[in-house]
Amino acid sequence: MGRAVKTYIRESAGDLLRRGRKESHPLAQARLRAFYLYRSGQAVEYGQIAREVGYERHAVGQWFRCYREKGLEACLRVD
């Protein structure tokens, strides 16, 4: 088994989905989709989420750490 995510996502699944549809940057879209999959209960492990969004498990783990430490807005900033 993979590592389970232990993050409380404050935004609702619907809000994340709507925001992801409006987002233009592919990386920000992937991050929002990852948070949506977790919040909606469709995926609970980094590996599952990574396969769904097409990024490495390690990257997904970094996104969730960023969310826990800095919040959603910081995670969506793409430099």
FENFEN-V764967 format. One line per field, one symbol per residue. ss: DSSP state (H for helix, E for strand, - for the rest). phi: phi as a letter, one per 20 degrees, with the letter a starting at -180 (. if undefined). Layout:
ss=???
phi=???
This chain:
ss=---E--------HHHHHHHHHH---HHHHHHHHHHHHHH-----EHHHHHHHH---HHHHHHHHHHHHHH-HHHHH---
phi=.eefecceeffffffffffffefeegffffffffffgffenfbccgfffgffencfgfffgfffffffecnfgffefde
